Amino acid sequence: MFKALIEPFRHPALQVDVRTMKENTGSKPRAKAKNWSGTLGRIWTYLAHHRGRLALVLCMVILSSALGLLGPYLLGAAVDEYLLGAGGRSWIQFLLGLTAVYLLFSLTSWLQNIWMIGIAQETVYRMRTDLFSHLHRLPISFFGKRQQGEIMSRLTNDMENVSATLNSSAIQIFSSILTLIGTLAVMLWLSPLLTLLTFVVVPLMALGMRWITRRTGPLFKERQRNLGELNGYIEETLSGQRVIKAFSQESRVIRGFTERNDRIKLSGFWAQTISSFIPKLMNGLNNLSFAIVAGVGGILAIQGKITVGVIIVFVEYTRQFTRPLNDMANQWNTMLSAIAGAERVFEILDEEAEAKDEGTAAALSHVEGAVTFSNVSFSYIEGGETLKDISFEAKPGEMIALIGPTGAGKTTLIQLISRFYNPDKGKITIDGRDITSIRRESLRSHMTFVLQDSFLFEGTIRENIRYGRLNATDEEVEEAAKLANAHSFIIRLADGYNKRLQPGGSGISQGQKQLLVIARAILADPSILVLDEATSSIDTVTEIKIQEGLQRLMKGRTSFVIAHRLNTIRQADRILGLKEGRLLEQGSHDELLALGGFYSELYNGQLKRAGSSR
């Protein structure tokens, strides 16, 4: 029978340890986010900005704890006064005294809560700001390894756990500690024997708490990790609804959601179930302590060793002694959850930011657009080179087309120019200057990207186009839209340029989104332009008009064009043929056709497929 009772506690969900969970996160945790003391110490670095108000809160906590001890003492004294035959005047004095004590107790409790809530909100505000700011200093590689929803969970759910603890639990735990110390001191002064008897239940409490917290701590951390995974999965499926419905994969994604939801339910169930034993354990031990004190105290009172008032005070202090333990036990669950959340926040804050610019790095006031690759090699992971010994030169104003199969390294090459990544070997120069000697912000300010996946922010169409150059006038915004052939569809909208777009640009077609992105690039007026299948979402008629606008935009500017439809790059000054990370050949359209090599094979193959499809 006993085995059947304990069997649920052998559930696999309870066999989780911290090391396993950290391995499952997919990234190596840093030392500062491994232990409670380190995490609490880092939270203190934020709280330390409010030392003055924290001192006031501390004073209120001490005062309220002292008043909480004074009330029962006055009550016991009043009983003894009555039993000893004191006059009615004494009763009035005690009544007024108790009223004053409890009014002051309420006032000090209210003040400490109000002040601490303000401190907690400002602390979490600063932590959330630091986390959000740090996210924008992290390299592109970081975001490629994590789900967006999982990162969002750290900004929202984990931060809220920290906020909830600072709002109430921190004060409650500290107040409970002070009440314990004060209660113990007064109890020892009144009756060492009854104090000793009260302590009989403390080892039982300690053992029970230790058994419970050793199991709930890892489970709370597991729940937070599972919650982050679920948020990431939800964000991914909501973003990919069109694909899910197009391939009729609703059942599969629902199963995936159910699996993740089950994991949260399981870890949360066991965490809450086991932690719910705490108040039951404490209440049972409280009653046991009360019975011991009442029984032994009654015997001592009959023997004349203590007064009835002392018994009353002791009974109340016994409750006050066990109540803080009960409060701390109840708040401990919240504290565990908050520490788990704070660890996840600090884990992100400990991620290495994008490498700082070299000390001698300088800004560029003007860029001609000469780009040179000299024996450049690069790999995302050790042992798997993505680019291998790439060398070429792009003269100012040239149009450079990058062609090759998927995975050839075309996009990686562009990312190296903008220093989203640094090459493992070789050197990249712009106008003869090594790009490592140029400040990243300055380098990227002279470049503009039009990617295959168009992205628009929440806001008006005018604001989205102006994102390319924030100080542009309305006339310049509209002129850029005309060059991108977006003006005609914009003015047909109900609010025209003031139409407000939802996040991601929902409400307009994919082709219209791409037109706005191209208009944004035109407005930016860059020295170096990058087009990654920029017209892939545009119909043929619109594509012709956009190509005319892009030709005007690219005139006098160095342009890198990634294209799979080779007929769109025939006018390129130079075509680079990439395959498996190697530069197989380079030259103009006519030169490469004459070679009869890699480019010629791709081009003629596309012509044949186009002819057979007619």
C-alpha positions in Angstrom: 0.0 0.0 0.0 2.8 2.4 0.9 4.5 1.7 -2.5 1.2 2.6 -4.2 1.1 5.9 -2.4 4.6 7.0 -3.3 4.5 5.7 -6.9 3.2 9.0 -8.4 6.3 10.8 -7.0 8.5 8.5 -9.2 7.0 10.0 -12.3 9.6 10.8 -14.9 8.7 14.5 -14.7 10.1 14.5 -11.2 13.4 13.0 -12.3 14.5 16.3 -14.0 17.7 17.9 -12.8 19.1 21.3 -13.6 21.9 20.0 -15.7 19.6 18.1 -18.0 17.4 21.2 -18.5 20.3 23.4 -19.3 21.5 20.9 -21.9 18.0 21.0 -23.5 18.0 24.7 -24.0 20.4 24.4 -26.9 23.0 26.8 -25.5 25.7 26.6 -22.9 24.6 28.5 -19.7 27.1 30.9 -18.2 28.4 30.7 -14.7 26.4 33.7 -13.4 23.1 32.1 -14.3 23.8 28.8 -12.7 23.0 29.3 -9.0 20.5 31.1 -6.8 23.0 33.2 -5.0 24.5 34.4 -8.2 21.1 35.2 -9.7 19.9 36.9 -6.5 23.1 38.9 -6.4 22.5 40.2 -10.0 18.9 41.1 -9.1 20.4 43.1 -6.2 22.5 45.1 -8.7 19.3 46.4 -10.1 17.6 47.0 -6.7 20.7 48.9 -5.5 19.7 51.9 -7.6 16.9 52.4 -5.0 18.9 52.1 -1.8 17.2 55.1 -0.2 13.7 53.9 -0.7 14.7 50.3 0.2 16.0 51.7 3.5 12.6 53.3 4.1 10.9 50.0 3.2 13.3 48.2 5.6 12.4 50.7 8.4 8.7 50.1 7.8 9.2 46.3 7.8 11.1 46.5 11.1 8.4 48.8 12.6 5.5 46.6 11.4 7.2 43.5 12.8 7.8 45.2 16.1 4.2 46.3 16.3 3.0 42.8 15.3 4.9 41.5 18.4 3.6 44.3 20.7 0.0 43.6 20.0 -0.2 40.1 21.5 2.0 41.2 24.5 -0.5 44.0 25.3 -3.3 41.5 25.0 -1.7 39.1 27.5 -0.9 41.9 29.9 -4.6 43.0 29.7 -5.8 39.5 30.7 -3.4 39.4 33.6 -4.5 42.9 34.7 -8.1 41.7 34.7 -7.4 38.4 36.6 -5.4 40.4 39.1 -8.4 42.7 39.7 -7.2 45.9 37.9 -9.6 48.8 37.5 -11.7 49.6 34.5 -9.4 52.5 33.7 -6.6 50.0 32.9 -8.9 48.3 30.4 -9.5 51.5 28.6 -5.8 52.2 28.4 -5.1 48.7 27.0 -7.9 49.1 24.5 -6.6 52.4 23.3 -3.1 51.0 23.2 -4.1 48.0 21.1 -6.1 50.2 18.8 -3.1 52.5 18.2 -0.7 49.5 17.7 -2.9 47.8 15.1 -3.6 51.1 13.3 0.1 51.8 13.1 0.7 48.2 12.0 -1.7 48.7 9.2 -0.2 52.0 8.2 3.4 50.7 8.1 2.3 47.6 6.2 0.5 49.7 3.6 3.5 52.0 3.2 6.0 49.2 2.8 3.9 47.6 0.1 3.3 50.8 -1.8 7.0 51.7 -1.8 8.1 48.2 -2.7 5.7 47.9 -5.6 7.2 51.1 -7.0 10.7 49.8 -6.6 9.8 46.5 -8.1 8.2 48.0 -11.2 11.1 50.3 -11.8 13.6 47.4 -11.3 11.7 45.2 -13.8 11.4 48.1 -16.2 15.2 48.5 -16.1 15.8 44.8 -16.5 13.4 44.6 -19.4 15.0 47.6 -21.1 18.4 46.1 -20.6 17.3 42.8 -22.1 15.6 44.4 -25.1 18.6 46.7 -25.7 21.0 43.8 -25.4 19.0 41.8 -28.0 19.7 44.5 -30.5 23.4 44.2 -29.8 23.6 40.5 -30.4 24.9 39.2 -33.6 22.7 37.8 -36.4 23.9 34.3 -35.6 22.2 34.4 -32.2 18.7 34.8 -33.7 19.4 32.0 -36.2 19.7 29.6 -33.3 16.6 30.5 -31.3 12.9 30.7 -31.9 11.4 34.2 -31.7 8.6 33.1 -29.4 11.1 31.6 -27.0 12.9 34.9 -26.8 9.6 36.7 -26.4 8.8 34.5 -23.5 11.9 35.7 -21.6 10.8 39.3 -22.2 7.3 38.7 -21.0 6.6 35.6 -18.9 9.9 35.4 -17.1 10.0 39.1 -16.4 6.5 38.9 -14.9 7.6 36.2 -12.6 10.4 38.4 -11.3 8.0 41.3 -11.0 5.5 39.3 -9.0 8.2 38.2 -6.5 9.6 41.7 -6.0 6.2 43.1 -5.5 5.2 40.9 -2.6 7.3 37.9 -1.9 10.6 39.7 -1.2 8.9 41.8 1.6 7.0 38.9 2.9 10.0 36.7 3.3 12.1 39.5 4.9 9.3 40.4 7.2 8.8 36.8 8.2 12.5 36.5 9.1 12.3 39.5 11.3 9.1 38.3 12.9 10.7 34.9 13.6 13.8 36.5 15.3 11.7 38.9 17.4 9.1 36.3 18.3 11.9 33.9 19.3 13.6 36.5 21.5 10.3 37.4 23.4 9.3 33.7 23.8 12.7 32.9 25.3 12.3 35.8 27.7 8.8 34.7 28.8 9.4 30.9 29.1 12.4 29.0 27.8 10.6 25.7 28.5 7.6 26.5 26.3 10.0 27.9 23.7 11.8 24.6 23.6 8.6 22.7 23.2 7.6 25.0 20.4 10.8 24.1 18.6 9.9 20.4 18.6 8.1 20.9 15.3 10.8 23.0 13.6 13.0 20.0 12.5 9.9 18.4 11.0 9.2 21.6 9.1 12.8 21.8 7.9 12.8 18.2 6.7 9.4 18.6 4.9 10.5 21.8 3.3 13.7 20.3 2.1 12.0 17.3 0.6 9.5 19.5 -1.2 11.8 22.2 -2.5 14.3 19.7 -3.9 11.6 18.5 -6.2 9.7 21.7 -7.0 12.8 23.7 -7.9 13.8 21.7 -11.0 10.1 21.4 -12.0 9.5 25.1 -11.9 12.6 25.6 -14.1 11.4 22.9 -16.5 8.0 24.5 -16.7 9.5 27.9 -17.7 11.6 26.2 -20.4 8.6 24.3 -21.7 6.6 27.5 -21.7 9.3 29.2 -23.8 9.2 26.3 -26.3 5.5 26.5 -26.5 5.5 30.2 -27.2 8.1 29.7 -29.9 6.0 27.0 -31.5 2.8 29.1 -31.4 4.6 32.1 -32.9 6.0 29.8 -35.7 2.6 28.3 -36.5 0.8 31.6 -36.5 3.3 33.0 -38.9 3.1 30.0 -41.2 -0.7 29.7 -41.3 -0.8 30.0 -45.1 1.7 27.2 -45.6 0.0 25.0 -43.0 -3.3 25.4 -44.6 -1.9 25.0 -48.2 -0.4 21.6 -47.3 -3.3 20.6 -45.0 -1.0 20.2 -42.0 -3.5 21.4 -39.4 -3.6 18.0 -37.6 0.2 17.8 -37.4 0.7 21.2 -35.9 -2.2 20.6 -33.4 -0.4 17.4 -32.4 2.8 19.3 -32.0 1.0 21.9 -29.8 -0.6 19.1 -27.8 2.7 17.5 -27.1 4.3 20.7 -25.9 1.2 21.7 -23.9 1.2 18.3 -22.2 4.8 18.8 -21.1 3.8 22.2 -19.5 0.8 20.6 -17.9 2.8 17.7 -16.5 5.7 19.8 -15.1 3.2 22.5 -13.8 0.9 19.8 -12.3 3.7 18.2 -10.3 5.3 21.5 -9.3 2.0 22.8 -8.0 0.9 19.5 -6.5 4.1 19.0 -4.5 4.3 22.6 -3.5 0.7 22.5 -2.3 1.9 20.1 0.4 3.7 23.0 2.1 0.6 24.9 3.6 -0.9 21.5 4.6 2.3 20.4 6.3 2.6 23.8 8.0 -1.0 23.9 9.2 -0.7 20.4 10.6 2.5 21.2 12.5 1.0 24.5 13.6 -1.9 22.7 15.2 0.6 20.2 16.8 2.6 23.1 18.3 -0.5 24.9 19.5 -1.7 21.7 21.3 1.7 21.2 23.0 1.9 24.8 24.2 -1.7 24.9 25.4 -1.4 21.6 27.2 2.0 22.2 28.9 1.2 25.9 29.5 -2.0 24.9 31.3 -0.2 22.6 33.6 2.4 25.2 34.3 -0.3 27.8 35.0 -2.0 25.5 37.5 1.3 25.0 39.2 1.7 28.8 39.4 4.9 28.9 37.4 3.4 31.1 34.7 0.3 33.3 34.4 -2.7 32.8 32.1 -1.7 36.0 30.3 1.7 34.4 29.5 -0.1 31.4 28.0 -2.3 33.6 25.9 0.8 35.6 24.7 2.7 32.4 24.1 -0.2 30.8 22.1 -0.4 33.9 19.9 3.4 34.0 19.6 3.4 30.3 18.7 1.0 31.2 15.9 3.3 34.2 15.0 6.3 31.9 15.0 4.8 29.3 12.7 2.9 31.8 10.5 6.1 33.4 9.2 7.4 29.8 8.4 4.1 29.1 6.7 4.3 32.4 4.8 7.9 31.8 3.7 6.9 28.3 2.6 4.1 29.7 0.5 6.2 32.5 -1.0 9.0 30.0 -1.7 7.2 28.6 -4.7 6.9 32.1 -6.2 10.5 32.7 -5.4 11.6 29.5 -7.2 9.6 30.5 -10.2 11.1 34.0 -10.2 14.6 32.7 -9.9 14.0 30.3 -12.8 12.7 33.3 -14.8 15.6 35.5 -13.8 18.1 32.9 -14.7 16.6 32.7 -18.2 16.8 36.5 -18.5 20.4 36.7 -17.3 21.3 33.9 -19.7 20.4 36.1 -22.6 22.1 39.1 -21.0 25.3 37.0 -20.7 25.3 36.2 -24.4 28.2 37.9 -26.1 27.2 41.0 -28.0 28.3 41.6 -31.5 32.0 42.2 -31.5 32.9 45.8 -30.9 34.5 47.8 -33.6 38.2 47.9 -33.5 39.7 50.8 -31.6 41.0 52.4 -34.8 37.7 51.9 -36.7 36.4 55.0 -38.3 33.3 56.3 -39.9 32.9 56.7 -43.7 31.8 60.0 -44.9 31.6 58.9 -48.5 31.7 55.5 -50.3 32.6 55.1 -54.0 31.6 51.5 -54.0 34.8 49.5 -54.9 34.4 46.1 -53.2 37.2 43.5 -53.2 37.3 40.0 -51.9 40.8 38.5 -51.4 41.0 34.8 -50.7 37.9 34.9 -48.4 36.8 31.7 -46.6 34.0 31.4 -44.1 32.1 28.7 -42.2 29.1 28.8 -39.8 30.2 25.7 -38.0 33.7 24.4 -37.6 34.7 22.0 -40.3 32.0 22.9 -42.8 33.2 25.7 -45.0 30.4 27.7 -46.7 32.7 29.9 -48.7 36.1 28.7 -49.9 38.8 31.0 -51.1 36.6 33.6 -52.9 38.4 36.4 -54.8 36.8 39.1 -57.0 36.7 42.8 -57.5 33.6 45.0 -58.0 34.4 48.5 -59.4 32.3 51.5 -58.4 28.9 51.6 -60.1 29.1 48.0 -61.4 26.3 45.6 -61.2 27.5 42.2 -59.8 25.1 39.3 -60.2 25.4 36.2 -58.0 24.1 32.9 -59.4 24.2 29.4 -58.3 22.0 26.6 -56.7 20.6 26.9 -53.2 23.3 26.7 -50.6 26.0 27.9 -52.9 26.9 30.7 -50.6 25.3 33.7 -52.3 23.5 35.2 -49.3 26.5 34.4 -47.1 28.7 36.5 -49.4 26.4 39.5 -49.0 26.3 39.1 -45.2 30.1 39.2 -45.1 30.1 42.5 -47.0 27.8 44.1 -44.4 29.8 42.5 -41.5 26.9 40.5 -40.1 29.6 37.9 -40.0 33.4 38.2 -40.2 35.4 36.0 -42.6 37.5 33.2 -41.2 40.3 33.9 -43.7 41.1 36.5 -46.3 40.2 40.2 -46.5 37.3 42.3 -47.7 37.9 45.9 -48.6 35.6 48.8 -49.6 37.4 51.6 -51.5 40.7 50.0 -50.5 39.9 50.0 -46.8 39.6 46.8 -44.9 36.0 46.6 -43.6 37.3 45.7 -40.2 38.7 49.2 -40.0 35.2 50.7 -40.6 32.6 51.1 -38.0 29.7 48.7 -38.6 27.1 51.4 -38.2 28.8 53.6 -40.7 29.4 50.7 -43.1 25.8 49.6 -43.1 24.5 53.2 -43.4 25.9 53.2 -46.9 24.2 49.9 -47.8 20.6 49.1 -48.5 19.0 45.6 -48.7 15.9 44.5 -50.6 15.4 40.9 -49.5 13.2 38.1 -50.9 11.1 38.2 -47.7 9.7 41.7 -47.5 9.1 43.0 -44.0 7.0 46.0 -43.0 6.4 47.5 -39.5 3.2 48.4 -37.9 2.4 52.0 -39.0 1.4 54.0 -42.0 2.7 53.3 -45.5 4.4 56.7 -45.4 6.2 55.8 -42.2 7.3 52.4 -43.6 8.8 54.0 -46.7 10.4 56.8 -44.7 12.2 54.1 -42.7 14.8 54.2 -45.4 15.7 57.8 -44.5 13.9 59.3 -41.5 14.5 62.9 -42.4 13.0 62.5 -45.9 10.1 64.9 -46.8 6.7 63.8 -47.9 7.5 64.7 -51.5 10.7 62.6 -51.4 8.7 59.6 -50.0 6.1 59.9 -52.8 8.8 60.3 -55.4 10.5 57.1 -54.2 7.1 55.3 -54.3 6.7 56.5 -57.9 10.1 55.1 -58.9 9.2 51.8 -57.4 5.8 51.9 -59.2 4.0 51.8 -55.8 2.4 55.2 -56.0 -0.5 54.1 -58.3 -1.8 51.4 -55.9 -1.2 53.5 -52.8 -3.4 56.4 -53.9 -6.2 53.9 -54.6 -6.3 52.9 -51.0 -8.8 54.6 -48.7 -6.3 56.5 -46.7 -3.5 56.6 -49.3 -0.1 57.1 -47.8 -1.7 57.3 -44.3 -3.2 53.8 -44.5 -2.1 52.1 -41.3 -0.6 48.6 -41.8 -0.7 45.9 -39.2 2.4 44.1 -38.0 4.1 42.3 -40.9 2.2 44.4 -43.4 -1.0 42.4 -43.3 -3.8 44.0 -45.3 -2.0 44.3 -48.6 -0.8 41.7 -51.1 2.7 40.2 -51.0 3.6 42.0 -54.3 2.5 45.4 -52.8 4.6 44.7 -49.8 7.6 44.2 -52.0 6.9 47.4 -53.9 7.0 49.3 -50.6 10.2 47.7 -49.6 11.8 48.7 -52.9 10.5 52.3 -52.5 12.1 52.3 -49.0 15.4 51.2 -50.6 15.2 53.9 -53.3 14.6 56.6 -50.6 17.7 55.4 -48.7 19.9 56.4 -51.7 22.7 54.0 -50.8 26.2 53.7 -52.2 25.9 49.9 -52.3 22.7 48.1 -53.1 21.9 44.5 -52.4 18.9 42.9 -54.2 18.1 39.3 -53.1 15.4 38.1 -55.6 13.8 41.5 -55.1 11.2 41.0 -57.8 10.3 37.4 -56.9 6.8 38.3 -55.6 6.0 40.7 -58.5 3.9 39.8 -61.6 5.7 40.0 -64.9 4.1 43.3 -66.0 4.9 45.1 -62.7 8.4 43.5 -62.8 9.3 45.2 -66.0 8.3 48.6 -64.6 10.2 47.9 -61.4 13.3 46.9 -63.3 13.2 50.2 -65.0 13.1 52.0 -61.6 15.9 49.7 -60.3 18.0 50.5 -63.3 17.8 54.2 -62.5 18.5 53.4 -58.8 21.5 51.3 -59.6 23.1 53.8 -62.0 26.3 55.0 -60.5 26.0 52.6 -57.5 27.7 49.3 -56.9 24.9 46.7 -56.9 24.9 43.0 -55.8 22.0 41.1 -57.3 21.1 37.6 -56.2 18.9 36.1 -58.9 17.6 32.6 -59.8 15.9 33.9 -63.0 19.0 34.4 -65.1 17.2 36.5 -67.8 16.9 39.3 -65.2 20.7 39.7 -64.9 21.8 39.7 -68.5 22.9 43.4 -68.2 25.1 42.7 -65.2 28.7 44.0 -65.6 29.9 40.8 -63.9 28.3 37.5 -63.1 29.8 35.3 -60.3 28.9 31.6 -60.6 29.0 30.0 -57.2 28.6 26.3 -56.4 29.2 24.6 -53.0 30.9 27.7 -51.7 33.4 28.0 -54.6 33.6 30.7 -57.2 33.6 28.6 -60.4 33.7 31.4 -63.0 33.1 35.1 -63.4 32.5 37.4 -66.3 29.8 39.2 -68.4 26.8 37.3 -69.8 28.3 37.0 -73.2 31.7 36.0 -71.9 30.3 33.2 -69.7 28.0 32.0 -72.5 31.1 31.8 -74.8 32.9 29.7 -72.1 30.2 27.1 -72.3 30.7 26.3 -68.6 28.6 26.5 -65.4 26.7 29.6 -66.2 26.0 28.6 -69.8 24.6 25.3 -68.6 22.3 27.0 -66.1 21.2 29.7 -68.6 20.4 27.3 -71.4 18.7 24.9 -69.0 16.3 27.7 -68.0 15.6 28.6 -71.6 14.7 25.0 -72.4 12.4 24.8 -69.4 10.8 28.1 -70.2 10.2 27.0 -73.8 8.8 23.6 -72.9 6.3 25.2 -70.4 4.7 27.4 -73.1 
